[in-house]
Amino acid sequence: MTGNPVHLLEALAETTTSNLTYIGNNIGEAGLGGGRLLRNNQISKAIGSYFTSNREAAAAAQSGKIEATLLPQGTLAEAIRAGGGGLGGFFTPTSASTVLAEGRETRIIDGKEMVFVEPIRGDVALIRAWRADTAGNLQFRMTENNFNQSMATAADLVIAEVEEIVAAGDIAPEHVHTPGCFVDYLVQESLKLEDLGSSASVAGSEKKVDAQRMAIAAAALAQINRGEIVNLGIGIPTLVADLISPEDGIIMHTENGMLGVGPEPHKGGAMDFPVNAGKIPVTALPGSSYFDSTVSFGMIRGGHVDVAIMGGLEVDQYGNLANWAVPNKPLLGVGGAMDLASGSKRLVITMAHTNREGSSKVVSECALPLTAAKAVDILITELAIFKFDEEGMLLTGLMPGSSLEQVKTHTSAKYRISTDLKEFVA
C-alpha cells in the first residue's frame, strides 16, 4: 500500500461513481484503497499484474464479477509510460512463448522473439507523492514512487495526494521527480499506520523456515558471485537474504524500485523504512538508490540484473519454467516473474522436488502455463542441484541426505550425471 493514493480512492468509494476501469499493479488490499471500490461494486474492469494479492479481487475476477486483464508487471509499467509519452506501443521479450502472448503480434528482433504491447492511458490518474510545491512539482519518498511517476504522465486529469505542500522553490529542481505540468490538483492528506495495510509493521512478515528450505537457500547463495546484482522472488528465495552479510558484497534489487536492499528491520514499518516487492519493510544499505517501476524493469529487461532467484511449480528438461499459474484456475497473478525470468542474466530456481501428491515437479515437459521458455540456468531442490546447457539437464550436486537413487525415483525429466558430482554442504 506504500505510494498508494488510499485517501483519494476511499473518497471515491463514498460517491456513486461506478463502472470504473481500474488500472494498477493490483487492487489494493481487502477493503483498503482500491479494495474498498471493489467491495462497493464500483469497478467493472481491471488491468493489472497481480490480482492475487487481494483475495476479494481474485474471487471477483474468477466469478466474472469484474473483467480482468493481466499483464506482466514490467509490461504494465512500460505500457503506461508509452501512453504518457505519446508512443504507439512497443515490442518486449517479456511473455514471449507464453499464454499472455496469444493473440498479440510477435516479431524476431535481434534474434529474440518480441511481443507487441499497446499503450495505456486513463481519463483520470490518482497518484500518491510525499511532497509537492505550489507549482505542482512532486517528490516521492523511498519506494513509494513505483507506478506513480509514469501514471502522472498518462491521464487527461491528474490528482495527486501528498503528505505536505510547500512553497514553490522549497523542493530543489534536481529533487523534482514529476514536474508540475503533469499535475492538475493537489490534495493534502497524511498517512496513518492503518493506511499501509500489511506493510504497516515488519511484524506482519511471515516466512516459512525449516532446515530443508534453508539448505536450498544456502545452495542458491553459493551460485552468486561477489559484486553481482541479485533479485529474490517470494517463498524460498526470500530466505537467501537472511544468509547474506555485508561482507559478501552482493547488491540486492527489488522490482518495486530499489537497489541496495538490506535486511528487515527489527521493528517498525513502511512509515520509516522502504519496502520490498513482497510489501515487507526492509533497510537501505549505504549506496542504495530508489527509482520508479519503469526504470526498475528496464534494469531487468536490459540485462543489468545478474541473477534472479525464483520459486517454481515445474521445471522441465529443456529449461522451461512454469511458476505462476495452475490448470483450471484464472490467470490472475504474474507480477514480475516473466520479466525476471526472461531478462536476468542467470536464472536460479528453488523449489520442492515433488508436489503434495508425491509427483515430480522436475518433468520432461511443462504441463502448466509457461513463465519463460528455455530460461532456467540452475535448479535447486531438497534433493539435487541441476545445471542446464546445450545438451539439457546435468546433475551436478546432491543435497544433504539425498542419494542418486532418490533423485532418479523422483525425477521425470531426462538428465545426465556430472563426472564431478558433489554433495553440497550447507
ZIGIFEN-V811559 format. One record per helix or strand of 2 or more residues. SS is the DSSP state (a for helix, b for strand). FROM is the first residue (numbers start at 1). TO is the last residue. If there is no record, write none. Layout:
# ZIGIFEN-V811559
SS,FROM,TO + SS,FROM,TO
This chain:
# ZIGIFEN-V811559
a,6,12 + b,20,23 + a,34,39 + b,43,48 + a,51,53 + a,55,63 + b,67,70 + a,73,84 + b,90,92 + a,99,101 + b,106,109 + b,112,117 + b,122,133 + b,138,139 + a,142,144 + a,148,151 + b,155,166 + a,173,175 + a,180,182 + b,185,188 + a,193,199 + a,202,204 + a,211,221 + b,229,232 + a,236,241 + a,246,248 + b,251,254 + b,258,261 + b,274,275 + b,281,282 + b,284,290 + a,293,301 + b,307,311 + b,314,316 + b,321,322 + a,337,343 + b,346,350 + b,362,363 + b,378,380 + b,384,389 + b,392,398 + a,404,409 + b,415,423
